[in-house]
Amino acid sequence: MKLTLKPNVQKLIDKRVQSGEYASPEDVVAAAVLTLAQQEELGDFAAGELDALLAKGEQSIRQHGTLDGDEAYKARRKRRTQAHGKMR
């Protein structure tokens, strides 16, 4: 595949290759496409939204501590089992 890029995009790619961060222009483009795919899969956040969510999570950890993943999963299963039993 051959691409024609705008000069400003080519400069960005060249800069990353010259810095040693990437071995080739193809590596830069591959990283960009993978990042785009990940962003599309995970959803877009408004400017500052992700930072706010992370700060809220960190504040919750400071206030309430953390949960053991296995224990939280078992408690969730127990609540679901109880809820399904009540519906019958």
C-alpha positions in Angstrom: 0.0 0.0 0.0 1.3 3.4 -0.9 0.0 6.5 1.0 0.4 10.2 0.2 0.5 12.2 3.4 0.3 15.9 4.0 3.6 17.5 4.9 2.7 18.2 8.5 1.7 14.5 9.1 4.9 13.3 7.4 6.9 15.6 9.7 5.3 14.1 12.7 6.1 10.6 11.5 9.7 11.5 10.7 10.2 13.2 14.1 9.1 10.0 15.9 11.4 7.8 13.7 14.3 10.2 14.2 13.8 10.2 18.0 14.3 6.4 18.0 10.9 5.9 19.5 9.9 3.9 16.3 12.0 1.9 14.0 10.2 2.9 10.8 7.4 5.1 9.4 5.4 1.9 9.1 5.7 1.4 12.8 4.4 4.9 13.5 1.4 4.4 11.2 0.7 1.0 12.7 0.8 2.4 16.2 -1.5 5.3 15.2 -4.1 2.9 13.6 -4.0 0.6 16.6 -4.6 3.6 18.9 -7.5 4.8 16.8 -9.0 1.3 16.9 -8.6 1.2 20.7 -10.1 4.6 21.1 -13.1 3.7 18.9 -13.6 0.4 20.9 -13.4 2.0 24.3 -15.3 5.2 23.4 -14.4 8.8 23.2 -14.2 10.9 26.2 -14.8 14.6 26.3 -11.8 16.8 27.1 -10.9 16.2 30.7 -13.6 13.5 31.2 -11.2 10.6 31.6 -9.0 12.6 34.0 -12.0 13.4 36.1 -13.1 9.8 36.2 -9.6 8.7 37.2 -9.5 11.3 40.0 -12.9 10.2 41.2 -11.8 6.6 41.3 -8.6 7.5 43.2 -10.6 9.5 45.7 -12.9 6.6 46.2 -9.9 4.3 46.9 -8.5 6.8 49.4 -11.9 7.0 51.2 -13.1 3.5 51.0 -10.1 1.3 50.1 -10.2 -1.4 47.5 -12.1 -4.6 47.0 -10.7 -8.0 46.4 -11.8 -9.0 42.9 -12.7 -12.6 43.8 -14.7 -11.5 46.8 -16.6 -8.8 44.8 -17.4 -11.4 42.1 -18.7 -13.9 44.7 -20.8 -11.3 46.4 -22.3 -10.3 43.0 -23.1 -13.9 42.2 -24.7 -14.3 45.6 -26.9 -11.2 45.1 -27.9 -12.4 41.6 -28.8 -15.8 42.9 -30.9 -14.3 45.7 -32.6 -11.9 43.3 -33.5 -14.7 40.9 -34.9 -16.8 43.8 -37.2 -13.9 44.9 -38.6 -13.5 41.4 -39.9 -17.0 41.2 
